[in-house]
């Protein structure tokens, strides 16, 4: 919209039709000047614009071309078929002809509110809106057969209605208004997206905290301490009772004397105990020193034994390294160096390894752990102390998140199969049955048509390709039932044949495999060889078509596909002209007073004269009005059956047309004889 491009209703049908017409004009060397009707109009009084656009309706999106280009535009419009939708092509030659006798629109007519620099657009708008009278109030609507007000009240003959307020498409103000509305909607959507993202982040943080509680031991600890309050109260009550008993005892004189004597004995005992403890402490220190020395000695012996075993095992695996190790040992112990000095050298090497580990922790591991804590709002320890927690978090993600994604993937696969069954598989079955019915009706008509001594009939069979034939049986199987919006695969699986379900799965797997292969081929720049998705969902892929030719005299039958390789092009064309006649008769026989018109361009281009004449006689028997465009070489066989013949001569971009007469006698040729 900001770039000045409209998107019109009905799937932007107006733009598609206009582009198709312009492409046809350009291909014929004409100026691509097809316009959409609403782009050529302006409304003088903005208060009447809603009424004007509501009354025009879908006629706003009609296509307008100059009268000289109408014929070319019409051919493109007709070729589009049903794709034009509600869009119309304006008959500008007719509009120009009617304009010769047009009068100025009355001042109170709705047509007076519409102006255009294009006279044809102005005349067409006048034709639609002239009869509608503008009324300022609803009170005067019934004074006129056809009238309207600004607030979209419309009075037809004997009927009053309220028009729907339309989307504006006429004028620059309509584009600005639509662009502003879309920008406001876009801004609102962006705000909602930001709010949703913030909400998602908050919920994720709460969920992570909840998962941490579940993975910890807080719930078990709470359960263990649940009865602690009652035990505490009982202990306090028992303590209070004991304190009361102790107070009663302390008030007794005899007990007080015993307490004093006991305190003296306790003091003496404490002095003796401290002396014993001092001596015992000295003994224990000595014992600990002895035990420590023995432990170090045992550990050294054990370490030496382990080192010897490890060295022997290593040298057993790598015997070539033992001489090098012995030389290294001698090198460490040369110059009067002892085994202790060699051990110190090894300790220095270990120190260097520890330094390298420390550098790795500070420069690589801990920064990565810190980034993880900041990103996921965690407080795990840094360094080697938190490795187990990070490993536990990784295992949790693998077990929980990947399982959840696998469940989503499985559900997506089920949804895909559900849509395949609802929207594609049964539709193709219905299309195949409809195609068979239509060909049966067409054959009924073709059996009544005789071309020379031949009668033609369409044959429709499953594909001869084994794989496509197998898929055809899956499509037409009785298990392929129509599924409504309320049905699901779970309900269908309860009654479905397992064998048929496996066949459906095989069809889906084949389709997806070919789609994936084609996608990879396009990404790698290779030419795709397998069938595309559009081929698989087209019911015609699973059918073979042929035409059976029957000689009414000899009774011989042959298929067109088998004899076409040995026949001329004209013999192959004849059945298709008969099929065209049968198709037209199906349509015309259902309509009363039809013109029974048949249009043929480059007619009989590959047929000889002896095969053209029976075809022209067939057209005459069927009472078809035939309009043919053919070359001069074919005119000898065609002209005797034609009522009117014209000759068309093209020179550069100019065409000339004139009646054509057969030169049997010079006096009958116009322009000769002087």
LINLIN-V624570 format. One line per field, one symbol per residue. psi: psi as a letter, one per 20 degrees, with the letter a starting at -180 (. if undefined). burial: + if it has 16 or more other ideal C-beta (glycine too) atoms within 10 Angstrom, else -. A space follows every 50 residues. Layout:
# LINLIN-V624570
psi = ???
burial = ???
This chain:
# LINLIN-V624570
psi = ghjjpqorrlkkhggggghgghggghhjjrpnkpqpghijqqpgohhjgh gghhhhciihjqpprqhhjggghgghghhhciihcjpqppnhghggghih jqrpqqhjqhhiipqqiohggggghhhgigipppphqihjgiiqhorqrh kkpporokpproqqorppiprhhhggggggghhggggghgghgggggggg gghggghggghhghiajgggghhhjhjhgghgggggghggghhghhhhhh iphghgghggghhghhgghhghhhgghgghggghgggggghgghghgghg gggggggggggggghhhmhhighggghhghhhjrkjprhgghhhghhhgh ghghghggggghhfgghghghgghgjlrlqqrbhhjghghhhgghggghg ghhghhgggghhgghghghghgigghghghhghhggghhghhhhghhipp odjqpqppporqqipgghhghghhgjqhinqpprhirrhghhhhiqphgh hhgghhgghgghghggghghgghijrpphrqrhhghjohihjqpqrpppp oigijqqqphhhihhirrhhhhhghhhghgggghhhghiipqkqilpppo plqkhjqrhiigghghhggghilpopoqorrhhihghghhjqhppqpppp ocjpqppqqpqpmhphiioqiri.
burial = -----+-+----++++++-+++-++----+---++++++++-+----+++ ++++++--++++++++--++-++--++--+---++-++++-+--+---+- ----+---++++++-+-+-+++++++-+++-++++-----+--+-++++- -++++-------+--+-++++--++--+---------------------- -------------------------------------------------- -------------------------------------------------- -------------------------------+------------------ --------------++--+----------+-----+---+--+------- ----------------++-+++-+++-++-++------+--++-++--+- ++-+++++---++----+-+++-++-+--+--+-----+----------- +-++--++-++--+---+------------+----+--+-++++--+-+- ---------+---------++++++-+++-++-++--+-------+-+-- --++--+---+++-++-++--+-+-+-+-+---++-++------------ ------------------------
